[in-house]
Amino acid sequence: MADSSTQSIIIGASPDRVAAVICDFPSYPEWTDAIRRAEVVEEYEDGYASQVRFTIDAGVMADEYVLAYEYAEDLSRIEWHLVEPSRMQRSQRGSYDLVGNPDGGTTVTYTLEVELAVGMLGMFRRKAEKMIMDAALKQLKRRVETPGAAH
């Protein structure tokens, strides 16, 4: 299995607000560039998504896959893994770790590990992971911090 990549960003909102945006999967196509569709296919008894089907089109990579989610009781950690291999991915594991800051903001740490079904040199895979994480964190920050955005 490949090494994971990690990246962090500070978002000017409480961990609860950040977690609410992360957990609102059906809204992802409204604020993420690559996700065309996100459908909750299974929920836990508490209403949080346990499995979500994503359809993505990132130009060079289009795929449809299902991720299984698990949550820390206080939503300080949201993690996922690929349910079964897709056309483009053998595996995917990731997590968001949310830590409240004294100033009221939240440090969000995104960890991602993807094993593609097509061969890719490690150097290029890490660069792709970094680009995916960078875009995801910036788009999450914009969504959470934009007044009037659905939460």
N, C-alpha and C positions, 0 to 999 in steps of 0.2 A: 504494500500500500504506500502511496505517496506521502510525503511530508505535508503537514498542513501549513497554511499561511494565515497570519494574524495581522489585523489592522484595527486602530482605535480612532474615535472621534468624540469630541465633546458637543453635546446637544443642549441647547438652552431650554430645558424642560425637565419635569420630574420623571423619575424612572417609570412611574405608573402611566404617564402620558406617552412616553416612548414605547412601552410595552403594548399599550392599547393600539398604537399605529402598526406595530409589528404583527400583532395578532389579528388585525383586520384584513385577512387574506383577500377577500373578494374585491377590495379597493386597490390592490397592488397595480392593476393596469392603469389606474388614474395617475400614478406618480412614479412608476418605474419604467424606464425606457424599453427594456427587453421583454418584459412580461406582457403577453397579449391576453392571457386568461388565467385566473386562479379560482379554482372551485373546491370548496370544502366537500370532501366525499365521505368523511366520517368524523364524528365529534365524541368527546368524552362526555360523561354525565353532567359536568359543570358547564358545558357549552363551548369549551375551547376546542379548536380543531385538532383532531388526532391524525388525520391524513388530508393532504391537499394535493390536487392535480394542477400542475402548472403547464402552460403552453408558452414557450419562449421563442422569440425570433431576435437574435442578436447579430443579424447580418451574416457573419460567417458560420453561426451555429443556430440551428432551429431544432427544437426538441419538445417532446411532451413526456412528463414524468410525474411520479407521485412521491411526495415526501411524507414521512411519519414524524410527528412532533411530540416532544415531551417538554414539560414546564416545571421549573422550581415552584414551590408553593407560593412564594412571594413574587414570582415572575422576574426574579433577578437573573435567571438563566433560561433561555429558550433554545432548545437544541433539536436537530433533525437529522434524518438519514434517508437515503434513497431506498424505497420499498423493494424495487426490483430493477435490474438493469434496463436502461432505455436505449433508444437508437444511438444516442451520442455518449452516454455515460455508463460506466461499469459500476461506479459507486460515487456517493456524495455524502459527506458528513459535514455538519456545520453547527455553529452556535452563536448566539448573541449573549454577552454578559453585560448586565446593566448595573452600574455603581453610581449611587447618588453622590453628588459633590456638595461641599459645604455652602457653595453659592447658589444652590438650587438647581444647577444643571446636572447632567448625567453623562458619565463616560461610558460609551458603548464600545465594546470590544467584539469584533466579528472574526470568527475563526472558520476557515473553509478548507476542505480537502476534497478534491474531485479527481476521480480516475476516469479518463475518457476512454471510450470504446475504440477510438482511432488513436494511432500512435502519435505522440508528440514529445519532443525533447523536453526534459525536466525544466530547462531554462525558459522555454516558451510557455510551458504549463504554468510555472510560477508567475510569469508575466501576465498571463491571461487571468489567473486567480486574483492577482493584485488589481488589475483593471476592473474585474467584476466587483471586488470588495470596495474599491475606491468609489465606483459609481453608486453601489448600493448604499454605502454610508452617507455620501453626499445627498443622494435623493431622499433617504430617510430623514436626514437633518432638515432639509428643505421642507418636507412634508410636515414634520412635527412643529417646526418653528414658524410656518406660514400662517398668519392670522386667518381664521375663517375656513381653513382646510378641515375636511371632515375628520373627526377623531372618534 
